[in-house]
């Protein structure tokens, strides 16, 4: 089982920052995951991508209050994600309950991608 870290930038762009290198690399990982799932299936290898949106971490703690609040307000579920939100998805994918899941991209972003954010 392989769990690859993706990004929501693969399902929507980010007009506020220069995300080109990030988007290109995460898009490549998403494609890599699908191909690995296809080729690895005969060897019982499963591969999935977990793509988090805005998550509260030490790195995001330095974002100034106003932009941080703007981001929070744009999330349909109304809050920043927690590290545990992503970890629970990874735990599921690593478990036997996900034994028939491969080649998927799990977007963990509080609904931002489906809202077009």
DSSP file (Angstrom, degrees, kcal/mol; ACC not computed):
  #  RESIDUE AA STRUCTURE BP1 BP2  ACC     N-H-->O    O-->H-N    N-H-->O    O-->H-N    TCO  KAPPA ALPHA  PHI   PSI    X-CA   Y-CA   Z-CA
    1    1 A X              0   0    0      0, 0.0     2,-0.4     0, 0.0    46,-0.2   0.000 360.0 360.0 360.0 129.9    0.0    0.0    0.0
    2    2 A X  E     -a   47   0A   0     44,-2.6    46,-2.2    91,-0.1     2,-0.5  -0.983 360.0-167.0-121.1 132.0    1.3    3.4   -0.9
    3    3 A X  E     -a   48   0A   0     -2,-0.4     2,-0.4    44,-0.2    46,-0.2  -0.975  12.8-165.7-117.3 116.9   -0.2    6.7    0.3
    4    4 A X  E     -a   49   0A   0     44,-2.9    46,-2.5    -2,-0.5     2,-0.6  -0.854  19.7-124.4-108.6 135.5    1.1    9.6   -1.7
    5    5 A X  E     +a   50   0A   0     -2,-0.4    46,-0.2    44,-0.2    24,-0.1  -0.688  39.1 167.6 -83.6 117.6    0.6   13.2   -0.5
    6    6 A X        -     0   0    0     44,-2.9    46,-0.4    -2,-0.6     2,-0.3  -0.003  24.3-123.1-103.0-149.2   -1.1   15.3   -3.1
    7    7 A X    >   -     0   0    0     44,-0.2     3,-1.6    19,-0.1    46,-0.2  -0.976  19.2-119.9-161.0 149.9   -2.7   18.8   -3.0
    8    8 A X  G >> S+     0   0    0     44,-1.2     3,-1.8    -2,-0.3     4,-1.1   0.636 102.8  82.9 -68.7 -11.9   -6.0   20.4   -3.8
    9    9 A X  G 34 S+     0   0    0      1,-0.3    -1,-0.3     2,-0.2     5,-0.1   0.690  80.8  65.8 -65.2 -15.2   -4.2   22.5   -6.3
   10   10 A X  G <4 S+     0   0    0     -3,-1.6    -1,-0.3     1,-0.2    -2,-0.2   0.649 108.5  37.1 -79.5 -14.1   -4.6   19.5   -8.7
   11   11 A X  T <4 S+     0   0    0     -3,-1.8     2,-0.3     1,-0.4    -2,-0.2   0.501 132.7  13.3-111.5  -9.2   -8.4   20.0   -8.6
   12   12 A X  S  < S-     0   0    0     -4,-1.1    -1,-0.4   105,-0.1     2,-0.1  -0.963  77.3-118.0-159.9 149.5   -8.4   23.8   -8.6
   13   13 A X        -     0   0    0     -2,-0.3     2,-0.4    -3,-0.1    -3,-0.1  -0.268  16.1-131.3 -83.4 174.5   -5.9   26.5   -9.2
   14   14 A X    >   -     0   0    0      3,-0.2     3,-0.8     1,-0.1     5,-0.4  -0.907  17.9-176.2-129.1 102.9   -4.6   29.2   -6.8
   15   15 A X  T 3  S+     0   0    0     -2,-0.4    -1,-0.1     1,-0.2    -2,-0.0   0.593  74.7  66.8 -76.2  -9.1   -4.7   32.7   -8.3
   16   16 A X  T 3  S+     0   0    0      2,-0.0     2,-0.3     3,-0.0    -1,-0.2   0.633 103.9  28.4 -90.0 -14.4   -3.1   34.3   -5.2
   17   17 A X  S <  S-     0   0    0     -3,-0.8     2,-1.5     0, 0.0    -3,-0.2  -0.896  89.3 -92.6-141.2 166.9    0.4   32.8   -5.3
   18   18 A X        +     0   0    0     -2,-0.3     4,-0.2     1,-0.2     3,-0.2  -0.682  55.4 155.3 -83.3  90.9    2.9   31.4   -7.7
   19   19 A X     >  +     0   0    0     -2,-1.5     4,-3.6    -5,-0.4     5,-0.3   0.269  31.2 111.7-101.6   9.0    1.9   27.8   -7.5
   20   20 A X  H  > S+     0   0    0      1,-0.2     4,-2.6     2,-0.2     5,-0.2   0.920  81.5  41.5 -55.5 -51.9    3.2   26.6  -10.8
   21   21 A X  H  > S+     0   0    0     -3,-0.2     4,-2.4     2,-0.2    -1,-0.2   0.922 118.5  47.6 -62.1 -41.1    6.0   24.4   -9.6
   22   22 A X  H  > S+     0   0    0     -4,-0.2     4,-2.6     2,-0.2     5,-0.3   0.939 113.8  47.0 -62.7 -47.7    3.8   23.0   -6.8
   23   23 A X  H  X S+     0   0    0     -4,-3.6     4,-2.4     1,-0.2     5,-0.2   0.908 112.8  49.3 -62.1 -43.0    0.9   22.4   -9.1
   24   24 A X  H  X S+     0   0    0     -4,-2.6     4,-2.0    -5,-0.3    -1,-0.2   0.923 113.8  44.8 -63.4 -44.6    3.1   20.7  -11.7
   25   25 A X  H  X S+     0   0    0     -4,-2.4     4,-1.9    -5,-0.2    -2,-0.2   0.905 115.8  45.9 -69.3 -40.1    4.7   18.4   -9.2
   26   26 A X  H  X S+     0   0    0     -4,-2.6     4,-2.0     2,-0.2    -1,-0.2   0.859 111.1  53.2 -71.9 -34.1    1.5   17.4   -7.4
   27   27 A X  H  X S+     0   0    0     -4,-2.4     4,-2.1    -5,-0.3    -1,-0.2   0.896 108.6  50.6 -63.2 -39.8   -0.2   16.9  -10.7
   28   28 A X  H  X S+     0   0    0     -4,-2.0     4,-2.8     1,-0.2    -2,-0.2   0.891 109.1  51.2 -64.3 -39.5    2.6   14.5  -11.7
   29   29 A X  H  X S+     0   0    0     -4,-1.9     4,-2.5     2,-0.2    -2,-0.2   0.878 108.0  52.3 -65.9 -36.6    2.2   12.6   -8.4
   30   30 A X  H  X S+     0   0    0     -4,-2.0     4,-1.8     2,-0.2    -2,-0.2   0.926 113.3  43.7 -64.5 -43.7   -1.5   12.3   -9.0
   31   31 A X  H  X S+     0   0    0     -4,-2.1     4,-2.3     2,-0.2    -2,-0.2   0.902 112.1  53.7 -65.9 -42.1   -0.8   10.8  -12.4
   32   32 A X  H  X S+     0   0    0     -4,-2.8     4,-3.0     1,-0.2     5,-0.2   0.904 106.4  53.6 -57.1 -43.7    2.0    8.6  -11.0
   33   33 A X  H  X S+     0   0    0     -4,-2.5     4,-2.5     1,-0.2    -1,-0.2   0.925 109.2  47.4 -60.3 -46.5   -0.5    7.2   -8.4
   34   34 A X  H  X S+     0   0    0     -4,-1.8     4,-2.0     2,-0.2    -1,-0.2   0.914 114.8  45.8 -62.7 -42.7   -3.0    6.2  -11.0
   35   35 A X  H  X S+     0   0    0     -4,-2.3     4,-2.8     2,-0.2     5,-0.3   0.908 112.2  50.9 -68.2 -40.6   -0.3    4.5  -13.2
   36   36 A X  H  X S+     0   0    0     -4,-3.0     4,-3.0     1,-0.2    -2,-0.2   0.901 109.7  51.4 -61.8 -40.6    1.2    2.8  -10.2
   37   37 A X  H  X S+     0   0    0     -4,-2.5     4,-1.2    -5,-0.2    -1,-0.2   0.908 112.3  46.5 -61.6 -42.1   -2.2    1.5   -9.2
   38   38 A X  H  < S+     0   0    0     -4,-2.0     4,-0.4     1,-0.2    -2,-0.2   0.936 121.1  35.6 -67.0 -47.2   -2.8    0.1  -12.7
   39   39 A X  H  < S+     0   0    0     -4,-2.8     3,-0.4     1,-0.2    -2,-0.2   0.831 118.8  50.8 -76.2 -32.2    0.6   -1.5  -13.0
   40   40 A X  H ><>S+     0   0    0     -4,-3.0     5,-2.5    -5,-0.3     3,-1.8   0.678  85.5  85.3 -81.8 -17.5    0.9   -2.6   -9.4
   41   41 A X  G ><5S+     0   0    0     -4,-1.2     3,-2.0     1,-0.3    -1,-0.2   0.877  86.2  55.0 -54.5 -42.4   -2.5   -4.3   -9.1
   42   42 A X  G 3 5S+     0   0    0     -3,-0.4    -1,-0.3    -4,-0.4    -2,-0.1   0.703 110.6  47.6 -66.4 -16.7   -1.2   -7.6  -10.4
   43   43 A X  G < 5S-     0   0    0     -3,-1.8    -1,-0.3    -4,-0.2    -2,-0.2   0.237 121.1-108.8-103.5  11.0    1.4   -7.5   -7.7
   44   44 A X  T < 5S+     0   0    0     -3,-2.0     2,-0.5     1,-0.3    -3,-0.2   0.776  71.1 146.3  65.3  28.6   -1.2   -6.6   -5.0
   45   45 A X      < -     0   0    0     -5,-2.5     2,-0.4    -9,-0.1    -1,-0.3  -0.859  29.7-166.2 -96.5 125.4    0.2   -3.1   -4.7
   46   46 A X        -     0   0    0     -2,-0.5   -44,-2.6    -3,-0.1     2,-0.4  -0.892   4.7-173.5-108.6 143.2   -2.4   -0.4   -4.0
   47   47 A X  E     +a    2   0A   0     -2,-0.4    56,-3.8   -46,-0.2    57,-0.4  -0.995   8.2 166.4-140.0 131.7   -1.7    3.3   -4.4
   48   48 A X  E     -a    3   0A   0    -46,-2.2   -44,-2.9    -2,-0.4     2,-0.4  -0.952  25.9-131.3-140.1 158.1   -3.8    6.3   -3.5
   49   49 A X  E     -ab   4 105A   0     55,-3.0    57,-3.5    -2,-0.3     2,-0.5  -0.921   7.5-157.6-113.2 138.0   -3.3   10.0   -3.1
   50   50 A X  E     -ab   5 106A   0    -46,-2.5   -44,-2.9    -2,-0.4     2,-0.7  -0.976  12.0-168.2-111.8 119.7   -4.5   12.1   -0.1
   51   51 A X  E     - b   0 107A   0     55,-3.3    57,-2.2    -2,-0.5   -44,-0.2  -0.858   6.3-162.3-115.4  97.5   -4.8   15.8   -1.1
   52   52 A X  E     - b   0 108A   0     -2,-0.7   -44,-1.2   -46,-0.4    57,-0.2  -0.465   4.4-157.1 -80.2 149.5   -5.3   18.2    1.8
   53   53 A X        -     0   0    0     55,-2.4     2,-0.4     1,-0.2    -1,-0.1   0.087  65.4 -16.6 -93.3-146.7   -6.6   21.7    1.6
   54   54 A X  S    S-     0   0    0     55,-0.2    27,-2.9    17,-0.1     2,-0.4  -0.438  73.6-178.0 -64.8 118.3   -5.8   24.3    4.3
   55   55 A X  B     -c   81   0B   0     -2,-0.4     2,-0.7    25,-0.2    27,-0.2  -0.949  31.6-116.0-121.8 137.2   -4.5   22.5    7.3
   56   56 A X        +     0   0    0     25,-3.4    27,-0.5    -2,-0.4     2,-0.3  -0.623  57.2 140.7 -72.9 114.3   -3.5   24.1   10.7
   57   57 A X     >  -     0   0    0     -2,-0.7     4,-1.3    25,-0.1     3,-0.2  -0.889  69.2 -94.5-142.3 170.5    0.2   23.4   11.1
   58   58 A X  T  4 S+     0   0    0     -2,-0.3     4,-0.5     1,-0.2    -2,-0.0   0.852 125.4  56.0 -57.5 -32.6    3.2   25.3   12.4
   59   59 A X  T >4 S+     0   0    0      1,-0.2     3,-0.6     2,-0.2    -1,-0.2   0.877 110.5  42.2 -68.9 -36.7    3.9   26.4    8.8
   60   60 A X  G >4 S+     0   0    0     -3,-0.2     3,-1.5     1,-0.2    -1,-0.2   0.617  95.9  79.8 -85.6 -11.3    0.4   27.9    8.4
   61   61 A X  G 3< S+     0   0    0     -4,-1.3    -1,-0.2     1,-0.3    -2,-0.2   0.752  85.3  61.9 -64.6 -22.5    0.5   29.5   11.8
   62   62 A X  G <  S+     0   0    0     -3,-0.6    -1,-0.3    -4,-0.5     2,-0.2   0.515  75.0 112.2 -84.1  -4.3    2.6   32.3   10.4
   63   63 A X  S <  S-     0   0    0     -3,-1.5    -3,-0.0     1,-0.1     5,-0.0  -0.525  80.0-107.0 -67.7 131.7   -0.2   33.4    8.0
   64   64 A X     >  -     0   0    0     -2,-0.2     4,-2.1     1,-0.1     5,-0.2  -0.183  29.3-108.7 -59.1 154.5   -1.4   36.9    9.1
   65   65 A X  H  > S+     0   0    0      1,-0.2     4,-2.5     2,-0.2     5,-0.2   0.861 111.3  54.1 -55.7 -43.4   -4.9   36.9   10.7
   66   66 A X  H  > S+     0   0    0      1,-0.2     4,-2.1     2,-0.2    -1,-0.2   0.950 113.3  39.4 -64.4 -50.2   -6.8   38.6    7.9
   67   67 A X  H  > S+     0   0    0      1,-0.2     4,-2.4     2,-0.2    -1,-0.2   0.885 114.7  55.6 -64.6 -34.7   -5.8   36.2    5.1
   68   68 A X  H  X S+     0   0    0     -4,-2.1     4,-2.2     1,-0.2    -2,-0.2   0.910 109.4  45.9 -62.6 -41.3   -6.2   33.3    7.5
   69   69 A X  H  X S+     0   0    0     -4,-2.5     4,-2.7     2,-0.2    -1,-0.2   0.876 109.8  54.6 -69.0 -37.7   -9.8   34.4    8.3
   70   70 A X  H  X S+     0   0    0     -4,-2.1     4,-1.1    -5,-0.2    -2,-0.2   0.908 109.8  47.4 -60.8 -42.3  -10.5   34.9    4.5
   71   71 A X  H >X S+     0   0    0     -4,-2.4     3,-0.7     2,-0.2     4,-0.6   0.942 111.9  49.7 -64.0 -47.3   -9.4   31.3    3.9
   72   72 A X  H >< S+     0   0    0     -4,-2.2     3,-1.3     1,-0.2     6,-0.2   0.910 108.6  52.9 -58.2 -43.7  -11.5   30.0    6.8
   73   73 A X  H 3< S+     0   0    0     -4,-2.7    -1,-0.2     1,-0.3    -2,-0.2   0.742 104.8  56.4 -65.5 -23.5  -14.5   31.8    5.5
   74   74 A X  H << S+     0   0    0     -4,-1.1     2,-0.6    -3,-0.7    -1,-0.3   0.578  85.4  94.2 -85.2  -9.2  -14.2   30.3    2.1
   75   75 A X  S X< S-     0   0    0     -3,-1.3     3,-2.5    -4,-0.6    36,-0.1  -0.740  72.0-143.4 -87.4 120.3  -14.2   26.7    3.4
   76   76 A X  T 3  S+     0   0    0     -2,-0.6    35,-0.2     1,-0.3    -1,-0.1   0.839 101.5  53.0 -53.9 -36.7  -17.8   25.3    3.3
   77   77 A X  T 3  S-     0   0    0     33,-1.7    -1,-0.3     2,-0.2    34,-0.1   0.507 111.7-125.5 -80.0  -1.6  -17.4   23.4    6.5
   78   78 A X  S <  S+     0   0    0     -3,-2.5     2,-0.3    -6,-0.2    -2,-0.1   0.618  72.3  74.2  78.1  15.4  -16.3   26.6    8.1
   79   79 A X  S    S-     0   0    0     31,-0.1    -2,-0.2    -8,-0.1    -1,-0.1  -0.994  79.9-100.0-154.0 158.3  -12.9   25.7    9.6
   80   80 A X        -     0   0    0     -2,-0.3   -25,-0.2     1,-0.1     2,-0.1  -0.448  50.4-104.9 -68.8 151.2   -9.3   25.0    8.8
   81   81 A X  B     -c   55   0B   0    -27,-2.9   -25,-3.4    -2,-0.1     2,-0.3  -0.413  28.3-134.1 -75.5 157.2   -8.4   21.3    8.7
   82   82 A X    >>  -     0   0    0    -27,-0.2     3,-1.2    -2,-0.1     4,-1.0  -0.788  23.6-113.2-107.0 155.0   -6.5   19.6   11.4
   83   83 A X  H >> S+     0   0    0    -27,-0.5     4,-2.3    -2,-0.3     3,-0.5   0.869 118.2  60.7 -53.2 -37.6   -3.6   17.2   10.9
   84   84 A X  H 3> S+     0   0    0      1,-0.2     4,-2.7     2,-0.2    -1,-0.3   0.821  93.9  63.1 -62.7 -31.4   -5.8   14.5   12.3
   85   85 A X  H <> S+     0   0    0     -3,-1.2     4,-0.9     1,-0.2    -1,-0.2   0.902 110.3  38.7 -60.0 -40.6   -8.3   15.0    9.5
   86   86 A X  H <X S+     0   0    0     -4,-1.0     4,-2.1    -3,-0.5    -2,-0.2   0.886 113.6  55.7 -75.1 -40.8   -5.7   14.0    7.0
   87   87 A X  H  X S+     0   0    0     -4,-2.3     4,-2.7     1,-0.2    -2,-0.2   0.879 102.8  55.4 -61.2 -39.4   -4.3   11.2    9.2
   88   88 A X  H  X S+     0   0    0     -4,-2.7     4,-2.1     1,-0.2    -1,-0.2   0.886 107.6  49.7 -63.0 -37.4   -7.7    9.6    9.6
   89   89 A X  H  X S+     0   0    0     -4,-0.9     4,-2.5    -5,-0.2    -1,-0.2   0.931 111.3  48.6 -64.3 -45.1   -8.0    9.3    5.8
   90   90 A X  H  X S+     0   0    0     -4,-2.1     4,-2.0     1,-0.2    -2,-0.2   0.891 109.2  53.5 -62.6 -39.4   -4.5    7.8    5.6
   91   91 A X  H  X S+     0   0    0     -4,-2.7     4,-0.8     2,-0.2    -1,-0.2   0.915 109.1  49.1 -61.3 -42.7   -5.4    5.3    8.4
   92   92 A X  H >< S+     0   0    0     -4,-2.1     3,-1.2     1,-0.2     6,-0.5   0.951 111.0  49.2 -59.6 -49.2   -8.4    4.2    6.4
   93   93 A X  H 3< S+     0   0    0     -4,-2.5    -1,-0.2     1,-0.3    -2,-0.2   0.823 111.6  49.3 -62.8 -31.0   -6.4    3.7    3.3
   94   94 A X  H 3< S+     0   0    0     -4,-2.0    -1,-0.3    -5,-0.2    -2,-0.2   0.591 100.1  88.4 -82.1 -10.6   -3.8    1.7    5.1
   95   95 A X  S X< S-     0   0    0     -3,-1.2     3,-1.2    -4,-0.8    -3,-0.0  -0.348  90.3-111.7 -87.1 166.7   -6.5   -0.5    6.7
   96   96 A X  G >  S+     0   0    0      1,-0.2     3,-1.7     2,-0.2     4,-0.1   0.728 111.6  74.0 -66.1 -22.2   -8.1   -3.7    5.4
   97   97 A X  G 3  S+     0   0    0      1,-0.3     3,-0.3     2,-0.1    -1,-0.2   0.753  97.6  48.0 -63.5 -21.9  -11.3   -1.8    5.0
   98   98 A X  G X  S+     0   0    0     -3,-1.2     3,-2.1    -6,-0.5    -1,-0.3   0.057  72.7 123.5-103.3  24.0   -9.8   -0.1    2.0
   99   99 A X  T <  S+     0   0    0     -3,-1.7    -1,-0.2     1,-0.3    -2,-0.1   0.657  77.4  45.2 -63.6 -14.8   -8.5   -3.3    0.4
  100  100 A X  T 3  S+     0   0    0     -3,-0.3     2,-0.6    -4,-0.1    -1,-0.3   0.103  91.9  99.7-113.8  20.7  -10.4   -2.6   -2.8
  101  101 A X    <   +     0   0    0     -3,-2.1     2,-0.3    -8,-0.1    -3,-0.1  -0.935  41.8 142.2-111.7 119.5   -9.4    1.0   -3.1
  102  102 A X        +     0   0    0     -2,-0.6   -54,-0.2   -56,-0.1     3,-0.1  -0.982  56.3  24.5-155.1 146.7   -6.6    1.9   -5.5
  103  103 A X  S    S+     0   0    0    -56,-3.8     2,-0.2    -2,-0.3   -55,-0.2   0.605  87.1 134.4  78.2  12.5   -5.8    4.7   -7.9
  104  104 A X        -     0   0    0    -57,-0.4   -55,-3.0   -71,-0.1     2,-0.5  -0.589  49.5-144.5 -97.7 156.2   -8.0    7.2   -6.0
  105  105 A X  E     -b   49   0A   0     -2,-0.2     2,-0.8   -57,-0.2   -55,-0.2  -0.975  12.8-157.0-118.1 115.8   -7.4   10.8   -4.9
  106  106 A X  E     -b   50   0A   0    -57,-3.5   -55,-3.3    -2,-0.5     2,-0.6  -0.838   6.0-154.8 -97.1 110.9   -9.0   11.7   -1.6
  107  107 A X  E     -b   51   0A   0     -2,-0.8     2,-0.7   -57,-0.2   -55,-0.2  -0.774  10.4-174.1 -88.9 117.8   -9.5   15.4   -1.3
  108  108 A X  E     +b   52   0A   0    -57,-2.2   -55,-2.4    -2,-0.6  -100,-0.1  -0.819  40.1 118.3-114.2  87.3   -9.5   16.4    2.4
  109  109 A X  S >  S-     0   0    0     -2,-0.7     3,-1.2   -57,-0.2   -55,-0.2   0.198  83.7-101.2-143.7  19.5  -10.5   20.1    2.3
  110  110 A X  T 3  S-     0   0    0      1,-0.2   -33,-1.7    -3,-0.1   -32,-0.2   0.702  85.0 -55.1  67.2  17.8  -13.7   20.8    4.1
  111  111 A X  T 3> S+     0   0    0    -35,-0.2     4,-1.5    -4,-0.1    -1,-0.2   0.483 101.0 129.1  95.5   3.7  -15.6   21.0    0.8
  112  112 A X  T <4>S+     0   0    0     -3,-1.2     5,-3.0     1,-0.2     4,-0.3   0.887  71.5  50.3 -60.9 -41.9  -13.5   23.7   -0.9
  113  113 A X  T >45S+     0   0    0      1,-0.2     3,-1.1     4,-0.2    -1,-0.2   0.899 111.3  47.3 -67.0 -40.1  -12.9   21.7   -4.2
  114  114 A X  T 345S+     0   0    0      1,-0.3    -1,-0.2     2,-0.1    -2,-0.2   0.770 110.0  54.0 -73.6 -22.2  -16.6   20.9   -4.7
  115  115 A X  T 3<5S-     0   0    0     -4,-1.5    -1,-0.3   -41,-0.1    -2,-0.2   0.474 117.8-114.6 -85.8  -1.9  -17.5   24.5   -4.0
  116  116 A X  T < 5       0   0    0     -3,-1.1    -3,-0.2    -4,-0.3    -2,-0.1   0.750 360.0 360.0  77.0  23.9  -15.1   25.6   -6.7
  117  117 A X      <       0   0    0     -5,-3.0    -4,-0.2    -6,-0.2    -5,-0.1   0.436 360.0 360.0 -93.1 360.0  -12.7   27.4   -4.2
